[in-house]
């Protein structure tokens, strides 16, 4: 029987067409095919929550799926972090990671059930913002960092500072201040910034080193007194406010927020999410809001973000070691 090249070509083409749907099905639907859960590991209303909700709205529009913010607070962010670390690596469960959850807490707690680098896939650093030293003006007469240091040395151990939780960035900013100034004050941890600030405003505690995004509005209206910003350079939000480093050279305690997922996320999913969140954080509306909060949009993705986390974690590990801090309390040398 004579060969028929045309017929053979036609049959091969038909077979390829028939196989195409099966191949597409094997690859799965385009990401994302269902809503995304964005976990904020702190209570609603704080800087982390505000920034998370800002980018979630814009990300929802671009991804074509709802990006639903879920607050899973507790244990200085460890509860929400563990929840995401244990999630399936599908890209539909993400975490707003912070300096507290991924750099400071692992320096303080050795019993975490996850590793803040190995158990996660870094996606994008979103924003950075400095901490701000504020005092209750009715309880603390100091009007400058130098005056506060003098007061603390006159009254060692008699003043205290509040934090949003033991082992968080606010806590360690206070510990760094003590180390670098040779002063002593008591740490009073709370479950989140809101209750800590309520007690600071009521005069139950004396001061805090909380995120500028949270406490600057309270200083502007006179309810708190701002003494210094914890960045190496002055902030455009308050250019007349000195840095702590102008009195304590080298002092820096800045916070950050970023997006991570569980370990093992496919690279294509990481790239897609990084693109979306990068565009969201740089959108005019979000950039304007960040400026109002004293924050700055960041531009690190994936591997660079991972290196950033490791570097920040090493810094705060040195503070924990030098101050003899562990989750069980202050160690003896």
N, C-alpha and C positions, 0 to 999 in steps of 0.2 A: 504494500500500500504506500503511495507516495506521501512524503512528509508535507505538512502544511504549516510553514512558519507563522503565517498570519493567525491561524487558529490557535497555535501554541502560545503566541504572545497574548492573544485575547484571553485565553484561559488563565495565564499567569496574572494578568491585570485584574481579572475578576476575583481571583483568590486573594490578591493583596487588598482589594476593596473590602472583601468579606472579613479579612483579618483585622482591618483598621479599628472597628468598634471594640473588638476584644482587647487590642493593645491599649486603646484609650481607657478602657475600664480597668485594665491592670494598673495603669498609672494613677488611677483615682481622679476624683474631681479636683478642679482648680482650687487652690487655697485662697481664702478660707471658705469652706462650704457650710459653716455653722457659726453661731455667735462666739465671741472671744471673751473669756473671763479675765479681767485685769485686776489682780489682787493688790490692794493697798494694805500693808501690814501694820497700819496705825489707825487710830480713830479718825472719823470724818472731821474736817475742819482745819487740820494742820497743813503745813506747807506741802508735804508729800501728797496728801489727798487732793489739794487744790490743783497741783501740777498734773497729777494723774487724770483728773477729770477734764482738764483743759485739752490734753492730747487725745483722750479717749473719744471725745466728741468728733474731732476732725478725722481721727483714724477710722471711725465708724463709717463716715461718709465716703472715704476713699476705698475702704475694703469691701464695702457693700454688705457688711454684716454688723450687727450691734457689737460694740465693745463695752461690756458691762462692768463697771467698777464695783468691786466687792471689798468691803473693809473687814479684814480678819486680823484684829489687833490682839496684842498680848505678848508678854515676855520680850519686850523691846524688839518686836518684829519677828521673833523666832517662830511664832505660831503660823503666821501667813507665809513665811519663807519655807517652812517645812512642808506646808500644804502644796506649794508649787513644786518643790524639789521632788515630791512623790508623784506628781501628775504625769500622765502619759506625754511623751514628746511629740505632740501633734501641732503645737503652736496655738492651741485654743485655750490654754491656761498660762497666763503670763504674770509676772510680778514686777511691781515698782520697787526696785532695789534702792537702797540708800547707803550713805556712809555708815549709819548706825547698824543696819542689818548685815552688810557685807564686808565692812572694814573694822569697825570698832567691836562689835559683839563677839566675833571669833577670837579677839585678843583678850576678852574678859571671861568667856565661857569655854571650857574645854569639853563640855558634855553635849554639844550640839549633835543631833543625829544626822547632820548633813555637813558637807564642806561648802563654804560660800563661793568657791571657785569651781571645784570639780563637779559639784552637784547641779550646776546651772550652765546654761548657754548664754553668755553675754550677747545682747542684741544692739543696744545703743545707749550711750550716756545722753541724758536729756538736758540737764541744767545743773549749774553750780551756784551756790549762794553762801555768803559768810554767816557765821554766828555773830551775835551781838551781846555784849555784856551790858545788862540793865539791872538797876537796883530799885528797891522800893524807896522813894524819896522821903517817906515819913520815918523809916527805920534806919536808913544808911545816909549819913550826912555828906559822904564823899561826893565831890562833883567832878572828879577826874580819876583816871586809872592810878596816877601817882598817889593821890589822897587815899584811894581805897587800899592800896598796898600798905601805906603807913598805918591805916586804921587796923588792918588785919594783923600787922606786926605788934600793934599795941594791945590787941585783944585776940591772941592766938586761940583758935578752936571755938570762939564764942559766936562767930557769925556762921551762916549756912548758905548753901546754894541749892536751888531746886533743879531737877532734871526731868525729862520725859520718860526716864526709865534707866535702871542700872545697866551699865554696859552700852549705853547709846552715845551718840556723838556729843550731846549736851553734857552728859556726865563727864566724858573724857576731856572735853574742853575745859571744864573746871579743874580737873586733875592736872592737866597740862599747865594751867595758870598757876596752880599751887607749886608745881615742880620748878617752874621757871622764875617764880618770884620768892621762893623760900618762905611761903606763908602757909597757914593751916586754917581750914574751915570745914564744916560738916556738910556732907552730901545728903540731900533729902530726895529720894527717888519717888516719882509718881507714875501712874499708868497713862502716859500721854502728856502732851503739852498743855491741853486745856485745863485739867485739874491743877497742874503745877502753876500755871499763870493765875488761876483763880486764887490760890493761896498766896501767891506773891502780891497780887493786888490787895488782898485782905491783910497783908502784913504778917502772915503766919511764917513765911520764909523771907530771906533778905535779898536774894539776887538770883539771877540765872544767866546762862550763856546760850540762850536758845537761838533758833534760826531767825535771821533778820526779817524774813518774810512774815514771821509770826508776831514778833515783839515790837518792830519799828512803829506800827500804827499806835500802839499803846504808849510809846515814848513821845510820839508827836503830839498827842493830846494831853500830855503831862501826867498821866497816871503812873508812868515809870520814868526813870531817868537813865538815859543812855550814856555810858561812859566811854565805850570804845568798840569799834568793829573789829572782828577777828580775822580780817584779811590783811595781806601785806601792804596793800594799797587802799587808799580811801575809795569809797563807793560813790558812784554817780548819783545814787538815790539820796545820799546825805553827805555832800562833799565837805561840809564844815565839821563833820564828826571825825575826830581823830581815830587812827587805828590803835589797837592795843600795842602793836609792834613799835609804835613811836615812843612808848615808854618801856616796853619789854621787847627788845630787839629779837626778831625772828619768830615771834609768837604768831601762829596761824592755826585756825580751827575752822575750816570751811566744810560745808555739807554739800551733798550732791544727790541727784536722783537719776535713775536710768531704768531701762527695761531689760529683764532677763527672762528666760524660759527654763524649763527642765533640761537637764543634760541630754544630749543626743538629738537635738532639733535638726532636721534636714537643712543643709546649707541654703537651698532655694527658699525655704521658709524664713530663715534668718535674714537673708538679703531682702526679701519682700517686706518683712516687718521693719527692718532698719530703714528702708527707703521711706516707708509710710510715716514712721514716727519722726524721722529727720525732717520731713516736709511739715509735719504738724507743729513741731517745736519752733520751726522758723517762720511759720505763718505770721503775717502782720498782727493779727489779733492776739495770738499767744505771745509773740515777742513784746508787744506793748504791755500785756499783763505781767509778764516776767519782770520787765523794767520797773513797773509799779511795785512789785514785790521785793525788789532788790536782787533779783536773780539774773543769771545770764544763760542764754542757750548754749549748749555744748555741741561738739561735733565728732565725738569718738564712736567708732563702730567696732563690733566683734572683737578681733584680736587686740586692738588698741585699748578697747574698754577693759578687756581682761587684764592687760598689763597695768592699767590705771588702778584697778581694784587691788591687785597684788601689791602695788607700791603703797597705796593708802593703808592697806592692812598691815604692812610692815612698819609704817610710821606709828600706828596706834599700838602695835605690839610692843614697841620700845617704851611707850608711855606706861603700858600695863606692867612691864618688867621693872622699870625704874621706880614706879609708885607702889610696887608689890601688890597689885590688884588682881583679884580673882573673883569669881561669882560667889565664893564663900565669904568674901569680905576682904579686909586688908590683911595681907600676910605679914609675918614678921620676917625681917631679913635673915 
